[in-house]
Amino acid sequence: MSVAEMKLAAINEITKIDDELVLKSVLEHLTNLSIQKTDHTYNLSQHFEAISQQYGAVLEKLAK
């Protein structure tokens, strides 16, 4: 299936949805994917604390 065909299939499936909350969720997800695709800069320092808590032992082993 080509990209164009997948886009049409996705649009066809979206048109079948009548639930407003589901549509909002789908739209938010698509918007987030679009933003992530265009924003390739990552600032890991702002997430350092959470990363170090979750992967502290792994990071320590890598440092050795």
All heavy atoms as TSV, in Angstrom:
chain	resi	resn	atom	element	x	y	z
A	1	MET	N	N	0.860	-1.175	0.000
A	1	MET	CA	C	0.000	0.000	0.000
A	1	MET	C	C	0.907	1.239	0.000
A	1	MET	O	O	1.815	1.347	0.819
A	1	MET	CB	C	-0.908	-0.017	1.241
A	1	MET	CG	C	-1.889	1.125	1.294
A	1	MET	SD	S	-2.950	1.138	2.768
A	1	MET	CE	C	-4.090	-0.161	2.398
A	2	SER	N	N	0.632	2.161	-0.888
A	2	SER	CA	C	1.445	3.374	-0.976
A	2	SER	C	C	1.058	4.365	0.125
A	2	SER	O	O	0.017	4.215	0.783
A	2	SER	CB	C	1.258	4.034	-2.338
A	2	SER	OG	O	-0.039	4.600	-2.421
A	3	VAL	N	N	1.887	5.369	0.292
A	3	VAL	CA	C	1.613	6.403	1.293
A	3	VAL	C	C	0.296	7.102	0.970
A	3	VAL	O	O	-0.529	7.342	1.858
A	3	VAL	CB	C	2.780	7.415	1.369
A	3	VAL	CG1	C	2.424	8.579	2.265
A	3	VAL	CG2	C	4.040	6.732	1.863
A	4	ALA	N	N	0.075	7.411	-0.285
A	4	ALA	CA	C	-1.170	8.082	-0.684
A	4	ALA	C	C	-2.382	7.212	-0.360
A	4	ALA	O	O	-3.406	7.709	0.135
A	4	ALA	CB	C	-1.129	8.413	-2.172
A	5	GLU	N	N	-2.260	5.911	-0.612
A	5	GLU	CA	C	-3.363	4.995	-0.304
A	5	GLU	C	C	-3.607	4.903	1.203
A	5	GLU	O	O	-4.754	4.836	1.648
A	5	GLU	CB	C	-3.070	3.610	-0.883
A	5	GLU	CG	C	-3.114	3.553	-2.392
A	5	GLU	CD	C	-2.598	2.230	-2.945
A	5	GLU	OE1	O	-1.684	1.631	-2.335
A	5	GLU	OE2	O	-3.115	1.804	-3.990
A	6	MET	N	N	-2.515	4.911	1.984
A	6	MET	CA	C	-2.664	4.860	3.443
A	6	MET	C	C	-3.337	6.126	3.960
A	6	MET	O	O	-4.168	6.071	4.873
A	6	MET	CB	C	-1.309	4.649	4.106
A	6	MET	CG	C	-0.776	3.245	3.956
A	6	MET	SD	S	0.704	2.946	4.947
A	6	MET	CE	C	1.951	3.571	3.841
A	7	LYS	N	N	-2.983	7.269	3.390
A	7	LYS	CA	C	-3.616	8.528	3.795
A	7	LYS	C	C	-5.109	8.491	3.517
A	7	LYS	O	O	-5.921	8.887	4.370
A	7	LYS	CB	C	-2.981	9.713	3.077
A	7	LYS	CG	C	-1.602	10.070	3.577
A	7	LYS	CD	C	-1.047	11.261	2.804
A	7	LYS	CE	C	0.328	11.649	3.267
A	7	LYS	NZ	N	0.844	12.820	2.520
A	8	LEU	N	N	-5.483	8.014	2.331
A	8	LEU	CA	C	-6.908	7.906	1.997
A	8	LEU	C	C	-7.631	6.934	2.926
A	8	LEU	O	O	-8.757	7.202	3.366
A	8	LEU	CB	C	-7.080	7.479	0.543
A	8	LEU	CG	C	-6.750	8.527	-0.502
A	8	LEU	CD1	C	-6.806	7.924	-1.904
A	8	LEU	CD2	C	-7.712	9.706	-0.398
A	9	ALA	N	N	-6.991	5.814	3.226
A	9	ALA	CA	C	-7.593	4.834	4.135
A	9	ALA	C	C	-7.782	5.438	5.521
A	9	ALA	O	O	-8.829	5.245	6.156
A	9	ALA	CB	C	-6.732	3.578	4.210
A	10	ALA	N	N	-6.785	6.193	5.986
A	10	ALA	CA	C	-6.896	6.836	7.300
A	10	ALA	C	C	-8.029	7.854	7.308
A	10	ALA	O	O	-8.818	7.912	8.263
A	10	ALA	CB	C	-5.572	7.508	7.668
A	11	ILE	N	N	-8.114	8.650	6.263
A	11	ILE	CA	C	-9.192	9.646	6.171
A	11	ILE	C	C	-10.554	8.962	6.147
A	11	ILE	O	O	-11.487	9.404	6.824
A	11	ILE	CB	C	-8.999	10.538	4.925
A	11	ILE	CG1	C	-7.770	11.432	5.120
A	11	ILE	CG2	C	-10.243	11.372	4.638
A	11	ILE	CD1	C	-7.315	12.153	3.872
A	12	ASN	N	N	-10.658	7.867	5.398
A	12	ASN	CA	C	-11.924	7.123	5.348
A	12	ASN	C	C	-12.314	6.598	6.720
A	12	ASN	O	O	-13.491	6.646	7.098
A	12	ASN	CB	C	-11.833	5.975	4.346
A	12	ASN	CG	C	-11.865	6.454	2.914
A	12	ASN	OD1	O	-12.406	7.511	2.616
A	12	ASN	ND2	N	-11.277	5.682	2.027
A	13	GLU	N	N	-11.348	6.099	7.484
A	13	GLU	CA	C	-11.647	5.596	8.829
A	13	GLU	C	C	-12.041	6.739	9.763
A	13	GLU	O	O	-12.944	6.592	10.579
A	13	GLU	CB	C	-10.456	4.821	9.387
A	13	GLU	CG	C	-10.182	3.514	8.683
A	13	GLU	CD	C	-11.363	2.560	8.708
A	13	GLU	OE1	O	-12.001	2.414	9.780
A	13	GLU	OE2	O	-11.655	1.959	7.662
A	14	ILE	N	N	-11.354	7.862	9.636
A	14	ILE	CA	C	-11.669	9.011	10.496
A	14	ILE	C	C	-13.082	9.517	10.224
A	14	ILE	O	O	-13.794	9.906	11.149
A	14	ILE	CB	C	-10.615	10.123	10.309
A	14	ILE	CG1	C	-9.280	9.684	10.920
A	14	ILE	CG2	C	-11.079	11.443	10.929
A	14	ILE	CD1	C	-8.112	10.606	10.604
A	15	THR	N	N	-13.496	9.505	8.970
A	15	THR	CA	C	-14.842	9.997	8.640
A	15	THR	C	C	-15.942	9.117	9.238
A	15	THR	O	O	-17.073	9.569	9.397
A	15	THR	CB	C	-15.049	10.112	7.119
A	15	THR	OG1	O	-14.859	8.840	6.515
A	15	THR	CG2	C	-14.120	11.143	6.510
A	16	LYS	N	N	-15.614	7.901	9.603
A	16	LYS	CA	C	-16.600	6.995	10.210
A	16	LYS	C	C	-16.809	7.280	11.698
A	16	LYS	O	O	-17.789	6.828	12.285
A	16	LYS	CB	C	-16.149	5.549	10.045
A	16	LYS	CG	C	-16.101	5.075	8.611
A	16	LYS	CD	C	-15.551	3.655	8.539
A	16	LYS	CE	C	-15.346	3.194	7.128
A	16	LYS	NZ	N	-14.749	1.844	7.069
A	17	ILE	N	N	-15.915	8.034	12.313
A	17	ILE	CA	C	-15.984	8.281	13.756
A	17	ILE	C	C	-16.960	9.421	14.038
A	17	ILE	O	O	-16.849	10.500	13.462
A	17	ILE	CB	C	-14.583	8.631	14.317
A	17	ILE	CG1	C	-13.604	7.482	14.056
A	17	ILE	CG2	C	-14.668	8.958	15.807
A	17	ILE	CD1	C	-12.165	7.819	14.378
A	18	ASP	N	N	-17.897	9.165	14.941
A	18	ASP	CA	C	-18.879	10.186	15.321
A	18	ASP	C	C	-18.645	10.742	16.719
A	18	ASP	O	O	-19.219	11.764	17.075
A	18	ASP	CB	C	-20.301	9.613	15.248
A	18	ASP	CG	C	-20.739	9.344	13.818
A	18	ASP	OD1	O	-20.300	10.086	12.916
A	18	ASP	OD2	O	-21.512	8.389	13.609
A	19	ASP	N	N	-17.825	10.073	17.509
A	19	ASP	CA	C	-17.585	10.485	18.889
A	19	ASP	C	C	-16.611	11.664	18.922
A	19	ASP	O	O	-15.471	11.574	18.471
A	19	ASP	CB	C	-17.003	9.309	19.668
A	19	ASP	CG	C	-16.878	9.577	21.152
A	19	ASP	OD1	O	-16.658	10.738	21.540
A	19	ASP	OD2	O	-16.998	8.606	21.923
A	20	GLU	N	N	-17.069	12.786	19.463
A	20	GLU	CA	C	-16.271	14.003	19.497
A	20	GLU	C	C	-14.976	13.819	20.286
A	20	GLU	O	O	-13.911	14.291	19.869
A	20	GLU	CB	C	-17.080	15.157	20.097
A	20	GLU	CG	C	-16.337	16.471	20.119
A	20	GLU	CD	C	-17.166	17.609	20.706
A	20	GLU	OE1	O	-18.360	17.415	20.977
A	20	GLU	OE2	O	-16.583	18.679	20.902
A	21	LEU	N	N	-15.039	13.118	21.407
A	21	LEU	CA	C	-13.843	12.913	22.224
A	21	LEU	C	C	-12.810	12.068	21.496
A	21	LEU	O	O	-11.610	12.330	21.579
A	21	LEU	CB	C	-14.211	12.271	23.561
A	21	LEU	CG	C	-15.030	13.143	24.513
A	21	LEU	CD1	C	-15.412	12.346	25.761
A	21	LEU	CD2	C	-14.259	14.390	24.887
A	22	VAL	N	N	-13.269	11.065	20.785
A	22	VAL	CA	C	-12.362	10.219	20.022
A	22	VAL	C	C	-11.700	11.036	18.920
A	22	VAL	O	O	-10.488	10.948	18.692
A	22	VAL	CB	C	-13.101	8.998	19.433
A	22	VAL	CG1	C	-12.206	8.227	18.474
A	22	VAL	CG2	C	-13.614	8.093	20.532
A	23	LEU	N	N	-12.483	11.864	18.224
A	23	LEU	CA	C	-11.928	12.702	17.165
A	23	LEU	C	C	-10.907	13.696	17.710
A	23	LEU	O	O	-9.866	13.926	17.091
A	23	LEU	CB	C	-13.041	13.448	16.432
A	23	LEU	CG	C	-13.872	12.595	15.476
A	23	LEU	CD1	C	-15.069	13.383	14.962
A	23	LEU	CD2	C	-13.016	12.123	14.322
A	24	LYS	N	N	-11.205	14.273	18.872
A	24	LYS	CA	C	-10.245	15.191	19.495
A	24	LYS	C	C	-8.949	14.459	19.821
A	24	LYS	O	O	-7.858	14.979	19.610
A	24	LYS	CB	C	-10.829	15.816	20.763
A	24	LYS	CG	C	-11.781	16.936	20.499
A	24	LYS	CD	C	-12.252	17.561	21.805
A	24	LYS	CE	C	-13.227	18.688	21.533
A	24	LYS	NZ	N	-13.676	19.332	22.770
A	25	SER	N	N	-9.075	13.248	20.330
A	25	SER	CA	C	-7.901	12.451	20.675
A	25	SER	C	C	-7.072	12.132	19.431
A	25	SER	O	O	-5.849	12.247	19.444
A	25	SER	CB	C	-8.343	11.166	21.368
A	25	SER	OG	O	-7.251	10.343	21.627
A	26	VAL	N	N	-7.740	11.740	18.354
A	26	VAL	CA	C	-7.047	11.437	17.107
A	26	VAL	C	C	-6.350	12.691	16.581
A	26	VAL	O	O	-5.187	12.646	16.166
A	26	VAL	CB	C	-8.032	10.877	16.054
A	26	VAL	CG1	C	-7.391	10.811	14.673
A	26	VAL	CG2	C	-8.543	9.512	16.468
A	27	LEU	N	N	-7.043	13.812	16.606
A	27	LEU	CA	C	-6.460	15.061	16.122
A	27	LEU	C	C	-5.247	15.469	16.951
A	27	LEU	O	O	-4.214	15.872	16.406
A	27	LEU	CB	C	-7.507	16.173	16.138
A	27	LEU	CG	C	-7.044	17.535	15.643
A	27	LEU	CD1	C	-6.517	17.453	14.219
A	27	LEU	CD2	C	-8.178	18.545	15.736
A	28	GLU	N	N	-5.352	15.350	18.273
A	28	GLU	CA	C	-4.212	15.667	19.146
A	28	GLU	C	C	-3.025	14.751	18.839
A	28	GLU	O	O	-1.883	15.196	18.789
A	28	GLU	CB	C	-4.609	15.534	20.612
A	28	GLU	CG	C	-5.485	16.656	21.111
A	28	GLU	CD	C	-5.940	16.441	22.546
A	28	GLU	OE1	O	-5.397	15.550	23.237
A	28	GLU	OE2	O	-6.843	17.181	22.978
A	29	HIS	N	N	-3.313	13.471	18.644
A	29	HIS	CA	C	-2.244	12.522	18.345
A	29	HIS	C	C	-1.558	12.873	17.026
A	29	HIS	O	O	-0.329	12.894	16.938
A	29	HIS	CB	C	-2.802	11.102	18.298
A	29	HIS	CG	C	-1.776	10.053	18.038
A	29	HIS	ND1	N	-0.797	9.729	18.946
A	29	HIS	CD2	C	-1.556	9.275	16.958
A	29	HIS	CE1	C	-0.025	8.782	18.438
A	29	HIS	NE2	N	-0.463	8.501	17.227
A	30	LEU	N	N	-2.340	13.175	16.002
A	30	LEU	CA	C	-1.770	13.539	14.706
A	30	LEU	C	C	-0.975	14.838	14.793
A	30	LEU	O	O	0.091	14.962	14.189
A	30	LEU	CB	C	-2.880	13.674	13.658
A	30	LEU	CG	C	-3.579	12.368	13.269
A	30	LEU	CD1	C	-4.786	12.662	12.382
A	30	LEU	CD2	C	-2.617	11.431	12.584
A	31	THR	N	N	-1.483	15.785	15.565
A	31	THR	CA	C	-0.772	17.047	15.749
A	31	THR	C	C	0.555	16.813	16.452
A	31	THR	O	O	1.584	17.367	16.049
A	31	THR	CB	C	-1.637	18.041	16.554
A	31	THR	OG1	O	-2.870	18.235	15.864
A	31	THR	CG2	C	-0.942	19.365	16.718
A	32	ASN	N	N	0.547	15.993	17.490
A	32	ASN	CA	C	1.783	15.677	18.217
A	32	ASN	C	C	2.797	14.976	17.315
A	32	ASN	O	O	3.996	15.259	17.383
A	32	ASN	CB	C	1.502	14.831	19.448
A	32	ASN	CG	C	0.839	15.621	20.546
A	32	ASN	OD1	O	0.942	16.835	20.597
A	32	ASN	ND2	N	0.138	14.932	21.423
A	33	LEU	N	N	2.334	14.066	16.474
A	33	LEU	CA	C	3.236	13.393	15.542
A	33	LEU	C	C	3.852	14.391	14.571
A	33	LEU	O	O	5.039	14.324	14.263
A	33	LEU	CB	C	2.487	12.314	14.756
A	33	LEU	CG	C	2.095	11.059	15.516
A	33	LEU	CD1	C	1.232	10.164	14.638
A	33	LEU	CD2	C	3.329	10.310	15.979
A	34	SER	N	N	3.047	15.323	14.123
A	34	SER	CA	C	3.531	16.338	13.191
A	34	SER	C	C	4.572	17.238	13.851
A	34	SER	O	O	5.600	17.561	13.257
A	34	SER	CB	C	2.362	17.181	12.687
A	34	SER	OG	O	2.817	18.180	11.821
A	35	ILE	N	N	4.318	17.618	15.090
A	35	ILE	CA	C	5.260	18.473	15.827
A	35	ILE	C	C	6.564	17.724	16.067
A	35	ILE	O	O	7.646	18.265	15.878
A	35	ILE	CB	C	4.644	18.951	17.160
A	35	ILE	CG1	C	3.527	19.941	16.887
A	35	ILE	CG2	C	5.703	19.552	18.066
A	35	ILE	CD1	C	2.686	20.273	18.115
A	36	GLN	N	N	6.473	16.464	16.468
A	36	GLN	CA	C	7.668	15.664	16.729
A	36	GLN	C	C	8.495	15.482	15.470
A	36	GLN	O	O	9.717	15.470	15.509
A	36	GLN	CB	C	7.291	14.299	17.291
A	36	GLN	CG	C	6.748	14.343	18.694
A	36	GLN	CD	C	6.228	12.996	19.160
A	36	GLN	OE1	O	6.362	12.000	18.453
A	36	GLN	NE2	N	5.623	12.953	20.315
A	37	LYS	N	N	7.820	15.357	14.333
A	37	LYS	CA	C	8.519	15.157	13.069
A	37	LYS	C	C	9.322	16.396	12.689
A	37	LYS	O	O	10.422	16.290	12.160
A	37	LYS	CB	C	7.520	14.823	11.965
A	37	LYS	CG	C	8.150	14.529	10.634
A	37	LYS	CD	C	7.112	14.172	9.606
A	37	LYS	CE	C	7.759	13.916	8.253
A	37	LYS	NZ	N	6.760	13.645	7.226
A	38	THR	N	N	8.783	17.580	12.963
A	38	THR	CA	C	9.462	18.807	12.562
A	38	THR	C	C	10.453	19.286	13.610
A	38	THR	O	O	11.359	20.041	13.294
A	38	THR	CB	C	8.444	19.933	12.290
A	38	THR	OG1	O	7.659	20.159	13.461
A	38	THR	CG2	C	7.536	19.581	11.129
A	39	ASP	N	N	10.310	18.868	14.844
A	39	ASP	CA	C	11.197	19.312	15.915
A	39	ASP	C	C	12.191	18.210	16.240
A	39	ASP	O	O	11.896	17.297	16.988
A	39	ASP	CB	C	10.397	19.689	17.159
A	39	ASP	CG	C	11.269	20.212	18.285
A	39	ASP	OD1	O	12.394	20.652	18.014
A	39	ASP	OD2	O	10.811	20.194	19.435
A	40	HIS	N	N	13.379	18.304	15.673
A	40	HIS	CA	C	14.381	17.269	15.872
A	40	HIS	C	C	15.416	17.644	16.919
A	40	HIS	O	O	16.435	16.988	17.038
A	40	HIS	CB	C	15.081	16.949	14.549
A	40	HIS	CG	C	14.176	16.318	13.560
A	40	HIS	ND1	N	13.710	15.034	13.680
A	40	HIS	CD2	C	13.620	16.793	12.424
A	40	HIS	CE1	C	12.921	14.739	12.677
A	40	HIS	NE2	N	12.848	15.799	11.894
A	41	THR	N	N	15.176	18.711	17.646
A	41	THR	CA	C	16.119	19.085	18.693
A	41	THR	C	C	15.621	18.534	20.017
A	41	THR	O	O	14.451	18.673	20.358
A	41	THR	CB	C	16.261	20.618	18.791
A	41	THR	OG1	O	14.979	21.186	19.054
A	41	THR	CG2	C	16.801	21.201	17.500
A	42	TYR	N	N	16.516	17.902	20.733
A	42	TYR	CA	C	16.175	17.310	22.010
A	42	TYR	C	C	17.093	17.873	23.079
A	42	TYR	O	O	18.309	17.838	22.925
A	42	TYR	CB	C	16.315	15.788	21.959
A	42	TYR	CG	C	15.423	15.159	20.929
A	42	TYR	CD1	C	15.922	14.742	19.707
A	42	TYR	CD2	C	14.073	14.996	21.182
A	42	TYR	CE1	C	15.106	14.171	18.758
A	42	TYR	CE2	C	13.248	14.426	20.236
A	42	TYR	CZ	C	13.759	14.010	19.030
A	42	TYR	OH	O	12.943	13.460	18.090
A	43	ASN	N	N	16.507	18.358	24.136
A	43	ASN	CA	C	17.286	18.890	25.236
A	43	ASN	C	C	17.150	17.906	26.396
A	43	ASN	O	O	16.227	17.994	27.197
A	43	ASN	CB	C	16.781	20.279	25.629
A	43	ASN	CG	C	17.610	20.894	26.722
A	43	ASN	OD1	O	18.561	20.289	27.201
A	43	ASN	ND2	N	17.261	22.103	27.121
A	44	LEU	N	N	18.070	16.955	26.450
A	44	LEU	CA	C	17.988	15.914	27.474
A	44	LEU	C	C	18.306	16.435	28.867
A	44	LEU	O	O	17.902	15.834	29.856
A	44	LEU	CB	C	18.929	14.763	27.132
A	44	LEU	CG	C	18.551	13.951	25.894
A	44	LEU	CD1	C	19.578	12.848	25.666
A	44	LEU	CD2	C	17.172	13.358	26.033
A	45	SER	N	N	19.013	17.555	28.947
A	45	SER	CA	C	19.371	18.070	30.264
A	45	SER	C	C	18.134	18.438	31.080
A	45	SER	O	O	18.146	18.310	32.300
A	45	SER	CB	C	20.299	19.273	30.143
A	45	SER	OG	O	19.654	20.335	29.468
A	46	GLN	N	N	17.061	18.839	30.418
A	46	GLN	CA	C	15.851	19.172	31.165
A	46	GLN	C	C	15.164	17.922	31.725
A	46	GLN	O	O	14.355	18.001	32.628
A	46	GLN	CB	C	14.883	19.970	30.293
A	46	GLN	CG	C	14.292	19.187	29.143
A	46	GLN	CD	C	13.455	20.048	28.229
A	46	GLN	OE1	O	13.401	21.258	28.396
A	46	GLN	NE2	N	12.805	19.440	27.269
A	47	HIS	N	N	15.519	16.754	31.198
A	47	HIS	CA	C	14.931	15.497	31.660
A	47	HIS	C	C	15.927	14.659	32.450
A	47	HIS	O	O	15.660	13.509	32.769
A	47	HIS	CB	C	14.442	14.677	30.460
A	47	HIS	CG	C	13.454	15.402	29.608
A	47	HIS	ND1	N	12.181	15.675	30.021
A	47	HIS	CD2	C	13.575	15.918	28.368
A	47	HIS	CE1	C	11.554	16.319	29.067
A	47	HIS	NE2	N	12.377	16.496	28.054
A	48	PHE	N	N	17.084	15.230	32.770
A	48	PHE	CA	C	18.156	14.460	33.392
A	48	PHE	C	C	17.721	13.791	34.689
A	48	PHE	O	O	18.021	12.624	34.925
A	48	PHE	CB	C	19.385	15.340	33.643
A	48	PHE	CG	C	20.483	14.595	34.339
A	48	PHE	CD1	C	21.267	13.698	33.636
A	48	PHE	CD2	C	20.708	14.758	35.691
A	48	PHE	CE1	C	22.268	12.988	34.266
A	48	PHE	CE2	C	21.708	14.048	36.330
A	48	PHE	CZ	C	22.491	13.164	35.611
A	49	GLU	N	N	17.027	14.511	35.537
A	49	GLU	CA	C	16.621	13.964	36.843
A	49	GLU	C	C	15.749	12.724	36.669
A	49	GLU	O	O	15.983	11.683	37.292
A	49	GLU	CB	C	15.898	15.026	37.664
A	49	GLU	CG	C	15.636	14.622	39.096
A	49	GLU	CD	C	16.921	14.427	39.897
A	49	GLU	OE1	O	17.894	15.172	39.663
A	49	GLU	OE2	O	16.949	13.528	40.747
A	50	ALA	N	N	14.754	12.814	35.816
A	50	ALA	CA	C	13.862	11.675	35.596
A	50	ALA	C	C	14.612	10.506	34.958
A	50	ALA	O	O	14.400	9.351	35.331
A	50	ALA	CB	C	12.691	12.089	34.707
A	51	ILE	N	N	15.485	10.821	34.011
A	51	ILE	CA	C	16.271	9.772	33.350
A	51	ILE	C	C	17.194	9.087	34.349
A	51	ILE	O	O	17.293	7.866	34.380
A	51	ILE	CB	C	17.081	10.359	32.173
A	51	ILE	CG1	C	16.142	10.809	31.054
A	51	ILE	CG2	C	18.091	9.343	31.646
A	51	ILE	CD1	C	16.817	11.620	29.974
A	52	SER	N	N	17.853	9.886	35.170
A	52	SER	CA	C	18.795	9.292	36.124
A	52	SER	C	C	18.085	8.451	37.173
A	52	SER	O	O	18.627	7.448	37.642
A	52	SER	CB	C	19.642	10.373	36.782
A	52	SER	OG	O	18.847	11.248	37.545
A	53	GLN	N	N	16.868	8.824	37.551
A	53	GLN	CA	C	16.118	8.015	38.509
A	53	GLN	C	C	15.689	6.693	37.891
A	53	GLN	O	O	15.755	5.647	38.517
A	53	GLN	CB	C	14.890	8.782	38.999
A	53	GLN	CG	C	15.215	9.894	39.954
A	53	GLN	CD	C	13.979	10.682	40.363
A	53	GLN	OE1	O	12.876	10.419	39.906
A	53	GLN	NE2	N	14.173	11.664	41.231
A	54	GLN	N	N	15.267	6.754	36.631
A	54	GLN	CA	C	14.767	5.544	35.983
A	54	GLN	C	C	15.896	4.622	35.543
A	54	GLN	O	O	15.777	3.401	35.622
A	54	GLN	CB	C	13.906	5.925	34.773
A	54	GLN	CG	C	13.228	4.742	34.129
A	54	GLN	CD	C	12.259	5.158	33.050
A	54	GLN	OE1	O	12.083	6.336	32.775
A	54	GLN	NE2	N	11.631	4.197	32.425
A	55	TYR	N	N	16.988	5.197	35.073
A	55	TYR	CA	C	18.070	4.391	34.518
A	55	TYR	C	C	19.387	4.590	35.259
A	55	TYR	O	O	20.457	4.408	34.690
A	55	TYR	CB	C	18.267	4.740	33.036
A	55	TYR	CG	C	17.059	4.463	32.193
A	55	TYR	CD1	C	16.244	5.496	31.755
A	55	TYR	CD2	C	16.717	3.162	31.843
A	55	TYR	CE1	C	15.126	5.243	30.974
A	55	TYR	CE2	C	15.601	2.895	31.070
A	55	TYR	CZ	C	14.804	3.947	30.635
A	55	TYR	OH	O	13.696	3.692	29.876
A	56	GLY	N	N	19.311	4.946	36.516
A	56	GLY	CA	C	20.502	5.234	37.297
A	56	GLY	C	C	21.535	4.135	37.276
A	56	GLY	O	O	22.720	4.371	37.040
A	57	ALA	N	N	21.125	2.896	37.509
A	57	ALA	CA	C	22.056	1.767	37.557
A	57	ALA	C	C	22.694	1.543	36.188
A	57	ALA	O	O	23.897	1.289	36.083
A	57	ALA	CB	C	21.340	0.498	38.015
A	58	VAL	N	N	21.910	1.679	35.153
A	58	VAL	CA	C	22.430	1.486	33.794
A	58	VAL	C	C	23.436	2.578	33.468
A	58	VAL	O	O	24.512	2.314	32.915
A	58	VAL	CB	C	21.273	1.480	32.765
A	58	VAL	CG1	C	21.820	1.441	31.342
A	58	VAL	CG2	C	20.352	0.309	33.025
A	59	LEU	N	N	23.097	3.828	33.806
A	59	LEU	CA	C	24.002	4.932	33.542
A	59	LEU	C	C	25.302	4.774	34.319
A	59	LEU	O	O	26.385	5.083	33.808
A	59	LEU	CB	C	23.329	6.267	33.896
A	59	LEU	CG	C	22.172	6.685	32.987
A	59	LEU	CD1	C	21.488	7.918	33.549
A	59	LEU	CD2	C	22.664	6.924	31.575
A	60	GLU	N	N	25.202	4.278	35.540
A	60	GLU	CA	C	26.398	4.063	36.345
A	60	GLU	C	C	27.305	3.004	35.718
A	60	GLU	O	O	28.522	3.180	35.654
A	60	GLU	CB	C	25.998	3.641	37.765
A	60	GLU	CG	C	27.154	3.568	38.726
A	60	GLU	CD	C	26.694	3.226	40.140
A	60	GLU	OE1	O	25.600	3.639	40.534
A	60	GLU	OE2	O	27.464	2.544	40.830
A	61	LYS	N	N	26.700	1.912	35.224
A	61	LYS	CA	C	27.489	0.879	34.565
A	61	LYS	C	C	28.132	1.406	33.290
A	61	LYS	O	O	29.271	1.071	32.975
A	61	LYS	CB	C	26.602	-0.330	34.235
A	61	LYS	CG	C	26.219	-1.140	35.452
A	61	LYS	CD	C	25.324	-2.305	35.076
A	61	LYS	CE	C	24.859	-3.045	36.314
A	61	LYS	NZ	N	23.943	-4.138	35.952
A	62	LEU	N	N	27.405	2.237	32.546
A	62	LEU	CA	C	27.963	2.803	31.316
A	62	LEU	C	C	29.123	3.739	31.625
A	62	LEU	O	O	30.077	3.812	30.852
A	62	LEU	CB	C	26.880	3.548	30.542
A	62	LEU	CG	C	25.845	2.693	29.825
A	62	LEU	CD1	C	24.732	3.563	29.257
A	62	LEU	CD2	C	26.495	1.887	28.719
A	63	ALA	N	N	29.031	4.438	32.722
A	63	ALA	CA	C	30.092	5.371	33.090
A	63	ALA	C	C	31.381	4.635	33.432
A	63	ALA	O	O	32.466	5.170	33.253
A	63	ALA	CB	C	29.639	6.239	34.271
A	64	LYS	N	N	31.249	3.417	33.940
A	64	LYS	CA	C	32.434	2.635	34.304
A	64	LYS	C	C	33.011	2.053	33.037
A	64	LYS	O	O	34.051	1.830	32.744
A	64	LYS	CB	C	32.072	1.518	35.271
A	64	LYS	CG	C	31.666	2.052	36.612
A	64	LYS	CD	C	31.290	0.906	37.537
A	64	LYS	CE	C	30.822	1.441	38.878
A	64	LYS	NZ	N	30.433	0.371	39.787
